[in-house]
């Protein structure tokens, strides 16, 4: 059995950060040491977005209720 090694072929693992900036996709290569930090930051960002979406929906619900109360006749 022969194993062929291609020096021009990449061997991983490789860590990349991909995001959109000004409508274009940007890829940044990360060092193996930096990858866990970026992964943790990415998870925190997703949690933050989820919480902000929940807060926005709650705020909209409260504002709708307040608008109904303001329109109802007062005695």
C-alpha positions, 0 to 999 in steps of 0.5 A, a space after each residue: 500500500 502506498 500513501 501519496 502525500 501532496 505538498 500543495 494540498 492543505 491539511 487541517 484543521 483550519 479555523 476561520 471566522 466568516 461574517 458579512 461586512 458592507 454586503 460582502 462575505 469576509 473570511 478571517 483565518 484564526 490561529 488554533 489558540 484564538 479559535 476557542 475565544 472566537 467560538 465562545 464570543 460567537 456563542 455569547 453573541 447568539 445568546 445576546 441576539 436571542 435575548 434582545 429578540 425576546 425583549 423586543 417582542 415583549 416590548 411590542 406586546 406591552 406597547 400594544 396593551 398600553 395603546 388599547 388601554 389608552 383608547 378605551 373610554 375612561 369612567 
